[in-house]
């Protein structure tokens, strides 16, 4: 069954907004690994502005910047930063990695070799960090310390939360000395919310990391995007509140491949994937994070990698990008994220009880069939005075998308606006008119679709339709 089979009146396509035309947003895109030349950034520039995101994560690349002791060449990074800013996208720098000029065992790109073990490394790192922060003082506000220090490939010879906390405590004063207004992001944890990751995070906090940070970032790669979220996320938030209640939290890296070449390309390499599956995974993960009130959600990544370096060795191509490796053409996932960016920009906030929904299938007279939609995942948002609601079934993204019929009962706080309701399929950008039955402030929508791919309901007043 297709959405068209439900008999809705099609209104057209959601018109996209360019990044330069959006004032602020929580949505970002990965520009990682350019310090190691893993993908062709020139594929991104013609289409980045049309994507509509407002943030980009970029690794600073110490080894690429300082090739001779004491001499810093930021030209390669300037080109990236300036091109992002020109397109209305704010770069934030992942301050990384090591440098073989000071660490004898480090690979040429320095990835995974923290400069924490000798006084020579530590002082060279301080000098580099000061030079970096000063150079970008007028262009970059947010600096993230390292990448996935809880993963063995990125913190050698072995992960150590105490040493990572030491690295943060070493780095932040160097940034603040030349860029007092900078915002510091700690973490970039690859497993922040599983039991081992929570233990790692708390040890970092116990050794003083929290006081040096404004934001904690985490990465999220799950075969089922919502897996364990009811257990993991409250524990993560509890740790932040315990050690520093003012800490914000960012989803710094999350992505799904559209195909898997031979060999291991790391996260989610065992999934059955396709370009269609990538769309569903992206939509569910980004909407999930918005519902969790993450202040920024960064999709990994803009372009497919032509090479994936593992421990200094040339690995295989990687296909989590929004642009195809072969020619830089846009995948369906690009347009899915574009739809979210065009609709879900600021002022956007979690509804926090200002709206409430019940999804129901089957016959009203039979309690069991009434509750068959209980497996649905729902996200309640508000943009200004307009509600935006998302829903989908928590089925594997690997399953074929099969649309089923539900009834939605929808309560709105007085003052929220839903006068001309529309249905949006963010996978395609298509917009449909909805029929509404109203009973005081309770609204009923009959014969709505539901599947393992998200849909959105909102008011037409916040849309532009082409």
C-alpha positions in Angstrom: 0.0 0.0 0.0 1.3 3.5 -0.9 0.5 6.8 0.7 -1.3 7.8 -2.5 -3.7 4.9 -1.9 -5.1 6.7 1.2 -6.9 9.2 -1.0 -5.3 12.4 0.3 -5.4 15.6 -1.8 -1.8 16.2 -2.9 -0.7 19.9 -2.5 2.8 19.6 -4.0 6.3 19.5 -2.7 7.6 21.2 0.4 9.7 24.1 -0.9 13.3 23.9 0.3 15.1 26.7 2.2 18.8 27.6 1.7 21.2 27.7 4.6 21.7 31.5 4.1 18.0 32.1 4.4 17.6 30.3 7.7 18.6 32.2 10.8 19.3 29.4 13.1 18.8 25.6 13.4 19.8 22.5 15.3 20.7 20.6 12.2 24.3 20.1 11.0 26.4 18.0 8.5 29.7 16.3 8.8 32.8 17.7 7.0 35.1 15.3 8.9 38.3 13.5 7.7 39.3 16.3 5.3 42.5 16.5 7.4 43.2 13.0 5.9 41.8 13.8 2.4 39.3 10.9 2.5 36.7 12.6 0.2 36.5 15.4 -2.4 35.2 18.5 -0.7 34.7 20.1 -4.1 31.6 17.8 -4.5 30.0 19.6 -1.6 30.2 23.3 -2.5 27.6 23.4 -5.3 24.9 21.8 -3.2 25.7 22.7 0.4 23.7 25.9 0.6 20.6 24.2 -0.8 20.8 21.5 2.0 19.6 24.1 4.6 21.7 23.0 7.5 23.4 25.6 9.8 26.4 23.7 11.3 29.3 21.6 10.1 31.8 19.5 12.1 35.4 19.8 10.8 38.5 18.1 12.2 41.3 20.6 12.7 44.1 18.3 11.6 47.2 19.2 13.6 49.4 16.9 11.5 48.3 18.5 8.3 48.7 22.0 9.7 52.1 21.7 11.4 54.5 19.8 9.1 57.6 21.6 10.4 58.0 22.2 14.1 56.6 25.6 15.1 55.3 26.5 11.6 51.5 26.5 11.1 49.9 26.5 7.7 46.1 26.9 8.0 45.6 27.5 4.3 43.8 24.2 3.7 41.5 24.7 6.7 40.8 28.3 5.8 39.4 27.2 2.5 37.0 24.9 4.2 36.0 27.3 7.0 35.5 30.3 4.6 33.5 28.2 2.1 31.2 27.0 4.8 30.6 30.5 6.2 30.0 31.9 2.7 27.1 29.4 2.4 25.5 30.2 5.7 27.0 27.2 7.6 28.8 27.7 10.9 31.9 25.4 11.3 32.7 23.9 14.6 36.2 22.4 15.0 37.0 19.0 16.4 40.5 19.8 17.8 42.5 16.7 16.8 44.6 14.6 16.2 48.3 13.9 17.2 51.5 14.8 15.3 54.4 12.5 14.4 56.8 15.5 14.8 56.4 15.0 18.6 55.1 11.5 19.0 57.5 9.0 17.5 55.0 6.1 17.2 52.3 8.2 15.6 51.2 7.6 12.0 51.7 10.5 9.6 48.1 11.7 10.0 48.4 11.4 13.8 44.9 9.9 14.1 44.4 8.2 17.5 47.6 9.4 19.1 46.8 11.8 21.9 49.7 14.3 22.8 49.4 13.5 26.5 52.3 11.3 27.5 55.4 13.5 27.4 56.2 17.1 28.2 57.3 17.6 24.6 53.9 16.5 23.3 51.9 18.4 25.8 53.7 21.7 25.2 53.6 21.3 21.4 49.9 20.6 21.6 49.3 23.7 23.8 51.2 25.8 21.2 49.2 24.4 18.3 45.9 24.8 20.1 46.6 28.5 20.9 47.6 29.1 17.3 44.4 27.4 16.1 42.1 29.3 18.4 43.7 32.7 17.7 43.7 32.1 13.9 39.9 31.4 13.9 38.9 33.7 16.8 36.6 35.8 14.5 35.2 32.9 12.5 34.7 29.9 14.8 33.0 29.9 18.2 32.8 26.2 19.1 35.8 23.9 19.8 35.4 20.1 20.5 38.3 18.3 22.2 39.3 15.2 20.3 37.2 12.5 18.7 35.9 9.3 20.3 38.5 9.0 23.1 36.5 6.0 24.4 37.2 4.0 21.2 40.5 2.1 20.9 41.2 3.3 17.3 41.2 6.9 18.4 43.0 6.9 21.8 46.2 4.8 21.8 47.8 2.7 23.1 44.6 2.2 25.1 41.5 4.2 26.1 41.8 5.9 29.5 39.1 8.2 30.8 41.6 9.8 33.3 44.0 10.7 30.5 41.2 12.0 28.4 40.1 14.3 31.2 43.7 15.4 31.5 43.7 16.2 27.8 40.6 18.4 28.2 42.1 20.1 31.2 45.3 20.8 29.2 43.5 22.0 26.1 40.8 24.3 27.3 43.0 26.9 29.1 45.1 27.2 25.9 41.9 28.0 23.9 40.5 30.4 26.5 43.8 32.2 26.7 43.4 33.6 23.2 39.6 33.1 22.6 37.9 33.9 25.9 34.4 33.7 24.4 34.8 30.3 22.9 32.4 27.5 23.6 34.0 24.2 24.7 32.6 20.8 23.7 33.9 17.8 25.5 33.3 14.1 24.8 32.7 13.2 21.2 32.1 9.8 22.8 31.5 6.9 20.5 29.7 4.8 23.2 28.5 7.5 25.6 25.2 6.0 26.5 25.8 2.2 26.8 26.8 0.9 30.3 30.5 1.0 29.5 30.3 4.5 28.0 28.4 5.8 31.0 31.1 4.5 33.3 33.7 6.1 31.1 31.9 9.5 31.2 31.4 9.5 34.9 35.1 8.8 35.4 35.9 11.8 33.2 33.6 13.9 35.3 35.1 12.6 38.5 38.5 13.8 37.3 37.3 17.4 36.7 36.3 17.4 33.0 32.8 18.9 33.5 34.1 22.2 34.9 36.0 22.8 31.6 33.1 22.1 29.3 29.9 23.9 28.1 28.6 21.0 26.1 29.0 17.2 26.0 28.8 15.6 22.6 28.0 12.0 21.8 27.8 9.8 18.7 24.9 7.4 17.9 25.1 4.4 15.6 22.3 1.8 16.2 21.0 -0.8 13.8 17.5 0.2 15.2 17.8 4.0 15.7 15.7 3.9 18.9 17.4 0.9 20.5 17.8 1.2 24.3 17.0 4.9 24.2 14.6 4.7 27.2 17.4 3.2 29.3 20.5 5.1 28.0 19.3 8.6 27.6 17.9 9.3 31.1 21.2 7.9 32.6 23.2 10.2 30.4 21.2 13.2 31.4 21.4 12.2 35.1 25.2 12.3 34.9 25.2 15.7 33.3 22.9 17.1 35.9 24.9 15.5 38.7 28.2 17.0 37.8 27.2 20.2 36.1 23.5 21.1 35.6 24.3 23.8 33.0 25.9 21.3 30.5 24.3 21.2 27.1 24.4 18.1 24.9 25.0 17.7 21.1 24.6 14.7 18.9 28.0 15.2 17.2 28.0 12.3 14.7 25.4 9.8 13.5 25.0 8.2 10.0 24.0 5.2 8.0 25.6 3.8 4.9 23.7 3.5 1.6 25.8 0.5 0.6 28.6 -1.6 2.0 31.6 -2.4 -0.1 33.8 -5.5 0.7 35.6 -5.1 4.0 34.9 -3.3 7.2 33.9 0.3 7.1 33.2 0.5 10.8 29.9 1.6 12.2 26.8 -0.3 11.0 28.9 -2.3 8.5 26.8 -5.5 9.2 23.5 -3.9 8.2 21.6 -4.7 5.1 21.6 -1.2 3.6 20.4 0.7 0.5 19.7 4.3 -0.4 16.1 3.8 0.7 17.1 2.3 4.0 19.6 5.2 4.6 16.7 7.6 4.2 14.5 5.9 6.9 17.5 5.6 9.3 18.4 9.3 8.9 14.9 10.5 9.4 14.3 8.4 12.5 17.6 9.3 14.1 17.4 13.0 13.5 13.8 13.3 14.6 14.6 11.1 17.6 17.4 13.5 18.6 15.1 16.5 18.2 12.6 14.9 20.4 15.3 14.3 23.0 16.0 18.1 22.9 19.6 17.8 21.6 20.8 21.3 20.9 22.5 20.2 17.7 22.3 17.0 15.5 25.1 16.4 13.1 24.6 13.9 10.3 27.7 12.0 9.3 28.6 12.8 6.6 28.3 15.1 3.5 30.2 13.0 1.0 31.1 9.3 0.6 34.8 8.5 1.4 36.9 7.3 -1.5 39.2 5.8 1.1 38.8 4.9 4.7 42.1 5.0 6.7 42.3 2.5 9.6 45.3 2.9 11.8 47.3 4.5 9.0 46.5 1.7 6.6 44.4 2.3 3.4 41.1 0.6 4.0 38.0 0.7 1.9 35.5 3.2 0.6 32.7 4.3 3.0 29.2 5.3 1.9 27.5 7.1 4.7 27.5 10.4 2.8 24.6 12.3 1.3 26.6 12.6 -2.0 27.6 9.6 -4.1 31.3 8.8 -4.3 31.3 8.3 -8.1 30.1 11.7 -9.2 29.0 13.7 -6.2 25.3 13.4 -7.2 22.8 13.7 -4.4 21.3 10.6 -2.8 17.7 10.5 -1.6 19.0 11.0 1.9 20.2 14.5 0.9 16.7 15.5 0.0 15.3 13.9 3.2 17.6 16.0 5.4 16.8 19.0 3.2 13.1 18.5 4.0 13.8 18.4 7.7 16.1 21.4 7.6 13.6 23.5 5.6 10.8 22.7 8.1 12.4 22.2 11.5 14.4 25.3 12.0 14.1 27.8 14.9 12.0 28.7 16.7 11.8 25.0 17.4 11.4 23.3 20.8 10.2 20.1 22.3 6.4 20.3 23.2 7.0 19.2 26.8 3.4 18.3 27.4 1.8 21.0 25.4 0.5 18.3 23.0 -0.5 14.7 23.5 -1.4 12.0 21.0 -2.8 8.5 20.8 -2.5 6.3 17.8 -5.1 3.6 17.3 -5.7 0.8 14.8 -8.6 -1.6 14.5 -12.1 -1.4 15.8 -13.1 1.0 18.6 -15.1 -1.8 20.2 -12.2 -4.2 20.6 -9.5 -3.2 23.2 -6.8 -5.4 21.8 -7.0 -4.1 18.2 -7.3 -0.5 19.6 -3.8 -0.8 21.0 -2.0 -2.3 18.1 -0.2 1.0 17.4 1.4 1.0 20.8 4.8 0.1 19.2 4.8 3.5 17.4 7.5 6.1 18.3 6.3 9.7 18.5 8.1 13.0 18.6 6.2 16.1 19.8 7.7 19.5 18.7 6.5 23.1 18.5 7.7 25.7 16.1 6.5 29.0 17.4 2.8 28.5 18.1 2.5 25.6 15.6 2.8 22.0 16.6 4.9 19.6 14.5 4.3 15.9 15.2 6.3 12.9 13.9 5.4 9.2 14.2 6.6 5.8 12.9 6.7 2.1 13.8 9.8 0.9 15.7 10.4 -1.8 13.1 13.7 -2.6 11.6 14.7 -0.1 8.9 15.8 -3.1 6.8 12.2 -4.2 6.4 10.2 -3.1 3.4 8.1 0.0 4.0 4.4 -1.2 4.4 1.8 1.5 5.1 -1.0 0.7 7.5 -4.0 2.7 8.6 -4.4 4.3 12.0 -6.6 6.9 13.7 -4.8 9.7 15.6 -6.4 11.5 18.6 -4.5 14.7 19.1 -4.8 17.2 22.0 -3.3 20.7 21.8 -2.8 23.2 24.6 -4.9 26.3 24.0 -3.1 28.9 21.9 -1.4 26.4 19.6 -2.4 26.7 16.0 -3.7 23.8 13.9 -6.3 25.3 11.6 -5.2 23.9 8.2 -3.5 20.6 9.0 -1.2 18.9 6.5 0.6 15.6 6.2 4.3 15.6 5.1 6.2 12.6 3.9 9.8 13.8 4.7 11.3 10.9 2.6 9.9 12.5 -0.5 8.9 16.1 0.5 5.3 15.5 -0.6 2.6 17.5 1.2 -1.1 16.4 1.5 -4.2 18.1 2.8 -5.8 16.4 5.9 -9.4 16.3 7.0 -9.9 17.2 10.6 -12.7 16.3 13.1 -12.6 18.7 16.0 -14.1 18.2 19.5 -13.2 21.2 21.7 -9.3 21.0 21.7 -9.2 17.4 20.9 -8.7 16.6 17.2 -9.3 13.4 15.4 -7.6 12.3 12.2 -8.9 9.1 10.6 -7.1 6.8 8.2 -3.6 8.2 8.6 -0.7 6.1 7.3 2.0 4.5 9.5 5.1 2.5 8.7 8.7 2.2 9.6 9.4 5.5 7.8 8.4 8.7 9.6 5.6 11.1 8.7 4.9 14.6 9.9 1.7 16.5 10.8 1.7 20.3 11.1 -0.2 23.4 10.0 0.1 24.7 6.5 0.9 28.2 7.7 4.5 27.4 8.4 5.1 25.7 5.0 6.0 26.9 1.5 4.7 24.5 -1.1 6.1 24.3 -4.7 
